[in-house]
């Protein structure tokens, strides 16, 4: 580490790290916290030494895999707003949020292990999620397509509730309908004179 912080990763090291995180999310979500580092490294197409260079402990890998999913969810907001109207971007983001919550639920045992060891994988979650939702709602209000009197935390709580309905693949259609209903409630409608 230099006086200005850690050196940026080389392109190949960055790709390896990203691939390890993708595989780890999938592995911890489907196989639980006891999946081996060997299995993760093999599925990512890297050696075990590469995995340990990036993530020296199981807890570090689990925590970073979770944060990677959180970042992926929140970082998509600007791109959505660039490519579609704000109300459509908000509704699309709701689907991403449900996917994120489903992954988080799949990783629950692994995340509990991190917490038991003294880690706090959720330290930044609330702030990042509120910021993302606030950005979407403000863009919608500015465009006149979303109500301006909506609390971002209320919307996140509502989407979180819907995500529990989506826990089983057979219920994804119901979750989509519930999100459509929620989005209809968020849309701005001018009142007649």
C-alpha positions in Angstrom: 0.0 0.0 0.0 1.3 3.4 -0.9 0.8 6.7 1.0 -2.2 7.4 -1.4 -3.9 4.1 -0.9 -3.8 0.6 -2.4 -2.6 0.3 -6.0 -5.4 -0.3 -8.5 -5.6 -3.9 -9.7 -4.3 -4.9 -13.1 -7.0 -5.7 -15.6 -6.5 -9.5 -15.3 -6.5 -9.4 -11.5 -9.7 -7.2 -11.5 -11.4 -9.8 -13.9 -10.3 -12.6 -11.6 -11.7 -10.8 -8.5 -15.0 -10.0 -10.2 -15.3 -13.6 -11.4 -14.6 -14.9 -7.9 -17.3 -12.7 -6.5 -19.9 -13.8 -9.1 -19.1 -17.5 -8.4 -19.1 -16.9 -4.6 -22.5 -15.3 -4.7 -24.0 -18.2 -6.7 -22.2 -20.8 -4.5 -23.2 -19.2 -1.1 -26.8 -18.7 -2.3 -27.2 -22.2 -3.5 -24.8 -24.3 -1.5 -24.7 -22.4 1.8 -21.7 -21.1 3.9 -19.8 -24.4 3.8 -18.9 -24.4 0.1 -15.2 -24.9 -0.2 -12.7 -22.3 -1.4 -11.4 -25.0 -3.8 -14.9 -25.3 -5.4 -15.2 -21.6 -5.7 -11.7 -21.2 -7.2 -12.3 -24.0 -9.7 -15.7 -22.7 -10.8 -14.1 -19.3 -11.3 -11.3 -20.8 -13.4 -8.5 -19.6 -11.1 -6.1 -21.2 -8.6 -6.7 -21.3 -4.9 -3.8 -18.9 -4.4 -5.6 -16.3 -6.5 -8.7 -16.6 -4.3 -6.6 -16.3 -1.1 -4.8 -13.2 -2.5 -8.0 -11.4 -2.9 -10.0 -12.9 0.0 -7.8 -14.2 2.9 -10.8 -15.5 4.9 -14.1 -17.0 4.2 -15.8 -14.1 6.0 -14.0 -11.6 3.8 -15.2 -13.4 0.7 -18.8 -13.6 1.9 -18.9 -10.0 3.0 -17.4 -8.8 -0.3 -19.7 -11.0 -2.3 -22.7 -9.5 -0.6 -21.4 -6.0 -1.0 -20.7 -6.7 -4.7 -24.4 -7.5 -5.1 -25.4 -4.4 -3.3 -23.1 -2.3 -5.4 -24.4 -3.9 -8.6 -28.0 -3.1 -7.6 -27.3 0.5 -6.7 -24.8 1.3 -9.5 -27.4 0.4 -12.2 -29.5 3.4 -11.3 -27.7 6.1 -13.5 -27.7 3.7 -16.5 -31.4 3.1 -16.1 -32.2 6.8 -15.9 -30.1 7.4 -19.0 -31.9 4.8 -21.1 -35.6 5.1 -20.0 -38.1 7.5 -18.5 -37.7 7.8 -14.7 -41.0 5.9 -13.9 -39.9 3.0 -16.1 -36.4 3.1 -14.7 -37.9 2.9 -11.2 -40.1 0.0 -12.1 -37.2 -1.8 -13.7 -35.1 -1.2 -10.6 -37.8 -2.8 -8.5 -37.2 -6.0 -10.4 -33.5 -5.7 -9.8 -34.2 -5.2 -6.1 -36.3 -8.3 -5.9 -33.5 -10.3 -7.5 -31.0 -8.8 -5.0 -33.3 -9.7 -2.0 -33.7 -13.2 -3.3 -29.9 -13.6 -3.5 -29.5 -12.0 -0.1 -32.0 -14.5 1.3 -30.0 -17.4 -0.3 -26.9 -16.1 1.3 -28.5 -15.7 4.8 -26.6 -18.5 6.4 -23.3 -17.3 5.1 -24.0 -13.8 6.1 -25.0 -14.9 9.7 -21.5 -16.6 9.9 -19.9 -13.3 9.0 -21.9 -11.5 11.7 -21.1 -14.2 14.3 -17.4 -13.6 13.6 -17.8 -9.8 14.3 -18.3 -8.6 10.7 -21.0 -6.2 9.6 -21.9 -6.9 5.9 -24.9 -4.6 6.2 -23.0 -1.5 7.3 -23.5 0.4 4.1 -26.7 -1.3 2.8 -29.4 1.1 4.1 -27.6 4.3 3.0 -26.8 2.9 -0.5 -30.4 1.7 -1.0 -32.0 4.9 0.2 -29.7 6.9 -2.0 -30.6 4.8 -5.1 -34.3 5.0 -4.4 -34.1 8.8 -3.7 -32.3 9.3 -7.0 -35.1 7.4 -8.9 -37.9 9.2 -7.1 -36.4 12.6 -7.6 -35.9 12.0 -11.3 -39.5 10.8 -11.6 -40.8 13.9 -9.7 -38.7 16.2 -11.8 -40.2 14.6 -15.0 -43.7 14.8 -13.6 -44.2 11.1 -13.7 -43.8 10.1 -10.1 -45.3 11.7 -7.0 -43.0 14.0 -5.1 -44.5 13.3 -1.7 -43.2 9.7 -1.4 -40.7 8.6 1.3 -37.9 6.5 -0.3 -37.7 4.3 2.9 -41.5 3.6 2.6 -41.0 2.5 -1.0 -38.0 0.3 -0.1 -40.0 -1.3 2.7 -42.8 -2.0 0.3 -40.5 -3.6 -2.3 -38.9 -5.6 0.4 -42.3 -7.0 1.4 -43.0 -7.9 -2.2 -39.7 -9.6 -2.5 -40.8 -12.2 0.1 -43.6 -13.1 -2.2 -41.0 -13.8 -4.9 -39.0 -16.2 -2.8 -40.3 -19.1 -4.7 -40.1 -19.2 -8.5 -43.7 -20.1 -8.8 -44.6 -16.8 -7.1 -42.6 -14.5 -9.4 -45.6 -13.6 -11.4 -47.4 -12.5 -8.3 -44.4 -10.4 -7.3 -44.4 -8.7 -10.7 -48.1 -7.9 -10.3 -47.5 -6.5 -6.8 -44.7 -4.3 -8.1 -46.9 -3.0 -10.9 -49.5 -2.1 -8.4 -46.9 -0.4 -6.2 -45.6 1.5 -9.2 -49.1 2.6 -10.2 -49.5 4.1 -6.7 -46.2 6.0 -7.2 -47.2 7.6 -10.5 -48.2 11.2 -10.5 -51.7 11.9 -11.7 -52.9 15.4 -12.2 -56.2 16.0 -10.5 -59.1 17.4 -12.6 -60.0 21.1 -12.0 
